[in-house]
Amino acid sequence: MSGDIPAELKKFRASIDNLDAALIHILAERFRITKEVGELKARTALPPADPNRERLQVERLRRLAAEADLDPDFAEKLLNFIIREVIRHHEQIAENGVTQKD
C-alpha cells in the first residue's frame, strides 16, 4: 500500500483543489473591484487607506469567522494581508495617476 492513495483521500484532495481554485477566482474578482475603488479614490483625491473602514471590516470578518467555526485570529490575519495588498495597489494607482472614466 506504499504508493496507493485511498479513494477517500483522493476525494478529499479533489474537494480541496476545487475550493482552492474558487478562492483564487474570488480573490481575483475582489482585486478587480478594489482596483476600481483605487482608481475612484485617485480621481477624487481620497487617501489609499481608510482605517475606520478597515477596522469595521476586521470586526465583521471576525464575527463571520466565529459563526463559521473558523479561528477569528486566522481570519483577521488573512484579511489584514489582503488589506495591505489593496492599499499597496491603491498607492501605486495614486502615484501613477489615473485616466478619467467614460
N, C-alpha and C positions, 0 to 999 in steps of 0.2 A: 504494500500500500504506500510505499515511499513516494511515488510520483502521482498517485491517484488523488484527485481532489473530489471530495464528496459532493454529490449533486446539490445538496442543501447549501454548501458553501458557495458553489458556483452561482446559485440563485441569489444569495445574499450579495455577492460581489456584483452581479449584474444590476441589482437594485441600487447599490451604492454608485455604480458607474452612471446610471441614469440620473440619479439625484445630483451627482457632481456636474453632469452636463447641464442640468436645469439651473443649478446655482450659477454657472458661468454665464448662461444666457440671461438670467435675471440680473446679474451684476452688470453685464454689458448694456442692458436696457436702462438700468439705473444710471449708469455713467453717461449714456446718451442724453438722458433728461437733465442730469446735473450739468452737462456741457451747455445745454440751452440756458440753464439758470446762470451759469458763469458768464455767458455772453450777455444776458439781460443785465446782470449786475455791472458788467463793464460798461455797457451802453448808458446805464443810469447812474454811474459813479457810486455804486454801493460797494462796501468792502467785501472781499472774498470770503471772510469768515463771519458767522453770526452766532456768537457764543450762547445767546439765550435760546435760539432755535436748537443748537446742538445739545444743550443741557436738557431741553424738553424731549428731544428725540432719544437721548440716552435713557431718561426716566421711562419713556413709553416702551422702548425696546426691552428694558429690564423687566417691566411688568409682563410684557408679552412672553418673554423667555420663561419667567416663573410659571405663567399659566400653561405653557407648552412643556413644562418639566425639563427645561434646558437651563443650565447654570447661568444665572444672570451676569455673573462676572465675566464669563466667556463671551456672552452676547455683547456686553459693554466693550470688551477688548476688540472684538470684531468690528463693531460699529465705529469705535474711535479710529481704528485703522482706516476704514473706508472714509470717514470724515476727513482725516488728514490728507488722504489722496485727493479727495474732491477739492479741498482748499488749495492744495498744490496746483491742481488743474485750473482753478479759478484765478489764482495768482498769475499763472502763465498766460491765461486769456487776457487778464487786465494789462500785463506787461506788453503783450504783443499787439494789443488793440483789437478791435472788433469792427467788422463792417456792419452797416445799417441793415436790419432785416427788411424784407419786402413787405 
